[in-house]
Amino acid sequence: MIDITGLTKKFGRTNAVDDLSFTVRPGHVTDFLGPTGAGKSTTTRVLLGLSRPTAGTATIDGRRYVDLADPLRRVGALLEAPPIHKGRTADRHLLSVAQTHGLARSRVDEVLGLVGLDPDGVLWLRTLLRDLAAEGRTVLVSSHLMSEMALTAQHLVIIGRGRLLADTSVDDLIARVGVDQVLVRAREAAALRDLLVRHGATVTSDEPGALLVGGLGVETISGLAGEHRLVLRTRRSGNGSSSRSPP
C-alpha cells in the first residue's frame, strides 16, 4: 500500500506539491491523473527516494523507500526518460540491474518474455496492469489521459497545481459529472454493443448499424473499438437526442 500524507515539495518559492494526501490500496489499478506540471512526477520521485520532501511523508507499506531492505524485490517503477546507457540492449540493462540487487538471470528472461510490442503494446500494458492488481499488488499509473485510464483504472487520484482535486472511483466520477450520449455507427454493431455493455455502457438502437451509447465518452468508445479491431464513426448527441453521422 502507498500512503502520501501531507506531502509538500518546494522549489524555491514554488510549491510543486502542496499538502497532498492520498492512499493507493492493493487490488486496484489507480491512475494518478493531472496535466503536465501538476506535481505527479515530483510526488513519484519523492516516493522513490529520489527527492527529499519539504514536509510530509511518502511511504510504501508504512516505510520510506530508502528504508526498505530489498526495494527492488518490493517495488517496480518506471519514470520518464529512464537513465539507460544508450549502448546497452534491454537485456544487458536489465541484467546489470538484476546483478546489483541479487536477482537471478532467469528473472530477466521472465520480464523480457512479458514485453509486448506495438501495435499491441497498449493492450498488453493494460492487461499487465490489471493482472498485477488482480494478484493483490498495489498499482499506481501516472497519466494525463483520462480516456486511456478509463479503460484500465478502477480508481482515480486527480491533482492540479500540486493539490488534490479528487480521490474517487472511475464509476463514481462518471456518475457525478455525467457523460453525453454518443451515436455510433459500426458495420459490426452487435459485437460493438456487447463490448460496450461489458464496460458499463447503456446501449440502445433505433436503426440497423447505429447505437446510441450512454455512460462512456467518445475517446473511450473509440479506444475500445480500436482495441478489438472494430471500425466505427462516432458523433456526440448532446442530452440524449439522436443525431446522424455524416455519410
Secondary structure, DSSP 8 states (H G I E B T S, - for coil): -EEEEEEEEEETTEEEEEEEEEEE-TTSEEEEE--TTSSHHHHHHHHTTSS--SEEEEEETTB-GGG-SSHHHH-----SS----TT--HHHHHHHHHHHTT--HHHHHHHHHH---TTSHHHHHHHHHHHHHHTT--EEEEES-HHHHTTT-SEEEEEETTEEEEEEEHHHHHHHH----EEEEETTHHHHHHHHHHTT-EEEEEETTEEEEESS-HHHHHHHHHHTT--EEEEE-TTT-------
